[in-house]
Amino acid sequence: MAIYFLNMKTFGRTNGSSATSAIAYRAGERIRDERTGRVYDHSDRPGVLHTEIVLPAKLADADMSWARDRSTLWNAVEAAEKRSNSRVAREFLVALPSELSAGQRILLVRGFSQELADRHSFAVDFAVHAPRTDPRNFHAHLLTSTREINTTGFGAKTGLEVSDTQRRYRGLPPFYEEFLETRERWASLANAALHEAGVEARIDHRSFADQGQDREPRPYLPRAVYEMERRGERSELAERMRSEHEARVRARVERARGAELEPRGPDAPRGPNVPRGPDAPRGPNEQYGPDAAHASGAPLAPQRAKSQTPDEIRRQAVENWLEMRRATAGSSSAPAIARGRDDDFSL
């Protein structure tokens, strides 16, 4: 069945990332970083099905040959950033419906890339990847510049890279609203592609609660923990998270059983075990989004519950990261950024 997944990440110099390294790995090419002199050669990487550079439609009549050359484009991205802590690139990672043909998947990603480029005036370089293990796990990486592109190079930072205060000055909604709109738009485009292909399956960007489904989403595992288990190593954190998930499932089943014993009718009292409606407040263990875990077992980012504030989300993210670091401390299996490329936290 078709599944929903869209996530964003950024690349910055603070953690040693570079746009040239990121695109060389995702596109499966050899690129020399003119700023540092380092060469990133991933020309022998398998599984890269299609790559393409998409520019804003307003530049269609301009001579943009320099921007359509991958090496020139991403070296220009690096040259535009002068600070040692600059954010150099942003990535949109999406799961592609396996029900579509190869050509249909490319058209879907191209259309989404064009909409993003037109909306934010940045360059998009996308790569469609084949599944690593599970044959349904097609996905695409959309690497974008963090600055607006023009005929001669790059200008101001895009709206995605500035604070909410600056976004208000530009007449833009808060970043999180922008992110939610992007998630919804991807679902709409994917569903339109499925409809045109005559496929009944559909995806939904909303949480189970917003869909009115009383279901327990599958547990989220940090990437490092998932990689440990894939190599056959034991992870206490993963075992504990699965145990907690099973406990939540059992509690949900008990609530459903209790609901069957509750008196019925419009005037019957409502007991504590009656399933809640889609607008009822959610508990602390029900904050994850759609059950979009890939068949390959790769971890997915959690969906923020509406009841959480941005500060609560940030605190939870820090706690999850520290917990994951403690679980993987001292292990050589933790992801590394060295070796001439950015790690591919792909599906």
Secondary structure, 3 states (H helix, E strand, C coil): CCCCCEEEEEEEHHHCCCHHHHHHHHHCCEEECCCCCCEEECCCCCCEEEEEEECCHHHCCCCCCCCCCHHHHHHHHHHHCCCCCCEEEEEEEEECCCCCCHHHHHHHHHHHHHHHHHHHCCCEEEEEECCCCCCCCCEEEEEEECEEECCCCEEEECHHHCCHHHHHHCCCCCHHHHHHHHHHHHHHHHHHHHHHCCCCCCCCCCCHHHHCCCCCCCCCCCHHHHHHHHCCCCCHHHHHHHHHHHHHHHHHHHHHHHHHHCCCCCCCCCCCCCCCCCCCCCCCCCCCCCCCCCCCCCCCCCCCCCCCCHHHHHHHHHHHHHHHHHHHCCCCCCCCCCCCCCCCCCC
